[in-house]
Amino acid sequence: MYDAVDSILNSHYLLRDAVDLEIVNYSSLARKILPWVESLIGKKVSDESVLMALVRYSKKTKKPMKKENLKLLWQTSLKVSKL
């Protein structure tokens, strides 16, 4: 299960980045990738098992942010304007 989730996330960088940045709802993502996981594994699986594989993936790949990056992030601002 974990290998299937790992394969999917590594081949879809936007999903991987969302998981890495912790800006995605894991339950929702598990439901979305469920058909892909079942296709890779070749059998039916529960969305809860995909959810747990996502949680394991995020814990395994999580890297602490460097102090310099945190400082830069706090100094960054975003301006939104109409075109």
Buried (B, 14 or more C-beta within 10 A) or exposed (E): BBEBBBEBBEEEEEBBEBBBEEEBEBEEBBEBBBEBBBEBBEEEBEBEBBBBBBBBBBEEEEEEEEEEEEEEEEEEEEEEEEE
